[in-house]
Amino acid sequence: MLNQFSQDMNFKNDIGFRKQTLIKLLNCVQQNEHEIINALYLDFKKPEFEAVATETSYVISELHHTIKNINKWAKPTMVLPSL
């Protein structure tokens, strides 16, 4: 059981896995953008323009940015020892 947990944790720490998960989330948001906008209107009476400007386009933009930079962010960096 501990071995399986260890394998699961290593898999989830894999940058490729995280990147693929972010890509799946991006595709899901893009494919369901109209439904998300409709839900925001039904729940909060948020107009379509406002929903796109403050919610969906922001999330899509951040996902693109994260997918583009995740490999660079995950690289090990040298840290100088503190005194």
C-alpha positions as CSV (number, residue, x, y, z in Angstrom):
1,M,0.0,0.0,0.0
2,L,2.8,2.4,0.9
3,N,4.5,1.6,-2.4
4,Q,1.4,2.4,-4.4
5,F,1.0,5.7,-2.5
6,S,4.7,6.5,-3.3
7,Q,4.1,5.7,-7.0
8,D,1.0,7.9,-7.1
9,M,2.8,10.8,-5.5
10,N,5.7,10.5,-7.9
11,F,3.3,10.5,-10.8
12,K,1.5,13.6,-9.5
13,N,4.9,15.4,-9.1
14,D,5.7,14.8,-12.7
15,I,5.7,18.1,-14.7
16,G,4.4,16.3,-17.8
17,F,1.4,15.0,-15.8
18,R,0.7,18.5,-14.5
19,K,1.0,20.1,-17.9
20,Q,-1.3,17.5,-19.5
21,T,-3.8,18.1,-16.7
22,L,-3.7,21.9,-17.3
23,I,-4.2,21.3,-21.0
24,K,-7.2,19.2,-20.3
25,L,-8.6,21.9,-18.0
26,L,-8.0,24.5,-20.7
27,N,-9.8,22.4,-23.3
28,C,-12.7,21.9,-20.9
29,V,-13.1,25.6,-20.2
30,Q,-12.9,26.5,-23.8
31,Q,-15.4,23.8,-24.9
32,N,-17.8,24.8,-22.1
33,E,-17.3,28.5,-22.1
34,H,-20.9,29.2,-23.2
35,E,-22.3,27.0,-20.4
36,I,-20.0,28.7,-17.9
37,I,-21.2,32.2,-19.0
38,N,-24.9,31.0,-18.9
39,A,-24.3,29.6,-15.3
40,L,-22.8,32.9,-14.2
41,Y,-25.8,34.7,-15.6
42,L,-28.3,32.4,-13.9
43,D,-26.5,32.4,-10.5
44,F,-25.3,36.0,-10.3
45,K,-27.1,37.8,-13.2
46,K,-23.7,38.6,-14.6
47,P,-23.9,39.9,-18.2
48,E,-22.2,37.9,-20.9
49,F,-19.6,40.6,-21.6
50,E,-18.7,40.9,-17.9
51,A,-18.5,37.1,-17.5
52,V,-16.1,36.9,-20.5
53,A,-14.0,39.9,-19.4
54,T,-13.7,38.9,-15.7
55,E,-14.0,35.1,-15.6
56,T,-13.5,32.9,-18.7
57,S,-10.9,35.0,-20.6
58,Y,-8.9,35.5,-17.4
59,V,-8.8,31.8,-16.6
60,I,-8.0,30.9,-20.2
61,S,-5.2,33.5,-20.3
62,E,-3.7,32.2,-17.0
63,L,-3.9,28.6,-18.2
64,H,-2.0,29.5,-21.4
65,H,0.6,31.4,-19.4
66,T,1.0,28.5,-16.9
67,I,1.3,25.9,-19.6
68,K,3.9,28.0,-21.5
69,N,6.0,28.5,-18.4
70,I,5.6,25.4,-16.2
71,N,8.8,23.7,-17.5
72,K,10.9,26.8,-16.7
73,W,9.3,27.3,-13.3
74,A,9.9,23.6,-12.3
75,K,13.6,23.7,-13.1
76,P,15.8,23.3,-10.1
77,T,17.5,26.5,-9.0
78,M,20.7,26.9,-7.0
79,V,20.2,28.7,-3.8
80,L,23.0,30.1,-1.8
81,P,23.3,29.0,1.8
82,S,22.2,31.4,4.4
83,L,24.4,32.5,7.2
